[in-house]
């Protein structure tokens, strides 16, 4: 299967636990979001969409991309599912799959994105995700066949609940790497920054 694969970098949240737009935290000489998007741009994705919502004007002003483009999620306050819906509504009509990438996981590598794309091309599963030493995580690839189901989801953990309800859909790609840290609180940021 050689269809177009789109990437959605999810970066619309309010960062309420951190108290500041975490997309704009300094990271490796740039911002956290720009770093994550660079990883996506350096992967085999055919297009990269960056889903923004909270503080979107500030994010647009301070984050620049090579080939990615911004997409507004006007209902971002309704949770991550709203960001995914906005992204699905904006991807290429030729897209046969999309890869979900968290904008607050700067440890995600282009190789992990490549792995789920390659896995999907070989096994044609509805969902392909990375498993870090047995721990499921991101990125997660969703094939076009589940887009209608995903578009009906609401809230923050809708995709994970859908996947848990349909284990027969899932193909895991095993990677011998630690799980990338989620940056939700200041302590997470300081720990990840000092570890990397």
N, C-alpha and C positions, 0 to 999 in steps of 0.2 A: 504494500500500500504506500503510495507516494504522494498523497494529498497534502494540501497546504496546512501548515500548523501555525496557529496564532498563539502568542503569549500574552497573558493578562498579569501585569504587576499590580497587585492590590495595595493601594496606598491612600485610601479615602477616610480612614478612621480618625477618631478624635484624640487618640492617645491620652485618654482621661487619666490613666494610671501614672503616666509620666509627667503630665502637666504642661507639656510643650509639644509642638509638632515634631514628632520623632523623624519624620521624613527628612527634616533639615538638620538633624544632628551631624556634627562633623564626623567624617569617616574616611580615612586613607587619603587625605588631601582634597576631598570633595564632600558631598552630603551622603547620608546613608542611602537615600532613595536613588540618587544618581549612581552610586556604586552598584546597587542591586540591578538597576536598569542596564548598566554597562555589562554586567554578567549575562543578562538576558540577550543583549545585542550581540555578544560574542558567542552565542550558542547557535544551533542550526535552526532556530525559529524563523519562519518566513516573515512575520511581522510581530512587533512588540507594542502593546497598548498599555498605557499607564493610567490606572483608574484613580482619579482624585475626587475629593469631596470637601472635607473639613479643611479650612485654610487653603483652598485650592489656588487662590490668587497669589498668595505668598509662595506656594510650592512652584507654580508656573514661572514666577519671577526669578526664583533662585536655583532652579534645576534645569539643566540643558541636556539634550540628547543628541545622539548621532542619527539614528533612524527610527526611534520610537516616537509615538504621538500620544498626547493627552486625551483622555475621555472623562467627561464629568459624570459623576454618579449623584444625581440630585436627591436621591432617597438614601444617601449614605448613612444617615442616622438610624436607619432600620437594620443595620448590620451588614456583615460581609456578603450575604446573599444578594443584597441590592447592588453592591459593586460588581459582582459577577454577572448579574442580569444586564447592567449597563454595558459591560464589556462584551457580552455575547451579542448585544444589539449593535455593536460597532465593528465587530471583526469582519474580515473579508468574507463575502458570500461564497467564496471557494473553499473556506476553511473546513477541513474534515476533522479537526481536533483542536483543542485549546489546552494550553498548559498554565496552571495557576501557580503563581510565584508570589510569595509574601514580601511586601516592601519593607518589612521590619526584620527580615532574616538575611543580613548581609553575608552570612557564611555560605549561602547557596552558591554552588559552583556551576559554570557552564557545562561541565561534564555530567552533572546530575540532570540538567535539562536535556542534554543530548541523549542520556541513557533512557529517559522515559519515551522520548520520540522514537529512538531505535527499537525499544521494546514494543511499542505500539505498532510500528511498521512490520514487525515479525509476527506478533501474536494476535493483532487486531482486537485486543480486549477493549471493553467499553471504558475501563478506567485503568490507568497505569500509574503507579506511584513508586517513589523511592522508599526503600526500607533501610534505615541506617542501623546496621548491626542488629537487625530484628525489630527495630522501632519504626513503624510507618511515619512518614513525614512528607514534606514538600520538596520538590515540586510534584504536582499531581496533574496528569494528563486526562482530560475528558474527551471521549470521542463524540462526534456529532450525534450519534444515536441516543445519547443521554441528555443532549441540550434541552429538549422539552421538559424532562424531569427536573433538571437543574433550574430552569426558568421559573418553576413553580415554588421554589424554596423561599423561605423567609428566615430571618434571624442570622446569628453569627456562625453557628456550627451546622448549618443545614447540609452542606456538602458532605461533611463527615458522617452525619446521621444517615444520609442517603446511601453512602458507601457501606456503612455498617449494616444497613438493611438489605444490601445486595452483595454479599461477599462473592457470589458467582460472577460478578462483573469484573472483579479486581485481579490484576496481575502485578505482583510486586517485583521490583528490580532491587536486588540486594547490593548494597554498597558498604564496603568496610571502612566507614568513616563515622565520626561522631555526628549526632544530629545537630544541624545548625541551630544556634540559640535564637529564641524569640526575644526581641527587645521590647519589653512592655513597661519596665520600670527603670528608674535611673540606675539602680544596682545592676540590672541586666546589661545596660549599656556600658557601664564602667568595667564590669567583669569581662564582657566580650571584647571591649577595646583593648584591655590589658593582656588578654589571652592571645589575641591575633597578632 
